[in-house]
Amino acid sequence: YHVSDATHYLYRLKRLAADRHQLEKRLAGLLTTLFTDDTNEMTNGDLVRLEINGSTLTGTVAGVTRITGTDTAITGNLRTGLVSNTPLAGEGASWDNFQAGDLGAIVSGPIVIV
């Protein structure tokens, strides 16, 4: 592992009293929150997607855009991830069928919150 390998964007979902959506970047190991939205709720079983097209980052839940923004720090790099924090008692998250690929290719398969 080398710190330069820790360079990617991620879509963080936090189950709080109001669900929090965050778009973040990790650049050479340093994590920065780029955009935060607390107004959108999630439902168990929702399909979650992070799409990066050029400098535009878009997080969707159940096919609806929940958070979007732009950043130009990372280019030419297929590294991404999803993170979920669940501080509420009795709640949890699981991820299934994670996929990443070039937007020119068709990508299918759900990432499900249960």
SULCORCOR-V378802 format. One record per backbone hydrogen bond with DSSP energy under -0.5 kcal/mol. CO is the residue of the C=O (numbers start at 1). NH is the residue of the N-H. If there is no record, write none. Layout:
BEGIN
CO:NH ; CO:NH
END
This chain:
BEGIN
2:5 ; 3:6 ; 5:7 ; 6:29 ; 8:26 ; 9:81 ; 10:12 ; 10:24 ; 11:83 ; 12:22 ; 13:85 ; 14:16 ; 14:20 ; 15:87 ; 15:88 ; 20:14 ; 21:37 ; 22:12 ; 22:24 ; 23:34 ; 23:35 ; 24:10 ; 25:27 ; 25:32 ; 26:8 ; 26:28 ; 27:30 ; 29:31 ; 30:27 ; 32:25 ; 32:34 ; 35:23 ; 37:21 ; 43:46 ; 46:113 ; 47:62 ; 49:51 ; 49:60 ; 51:53 ; 51:58 ; 52:54 ; 53:56 ; 55:57 ; 55:71 ; 56:53 ; 57:69 ; 58:51 ; 58:60 ; 59:66 ; 59:67 ; 60:49 ; 61:64 ; 64:61 ; 67:59 ; 69:57 ; 77:79 ; 79:9 ; 81:11 ; 83:13 ; 85:15 ; 88:91 ; 102:105 ; 110:112 ; 111:48 ; 112:114 ; 113:45
END
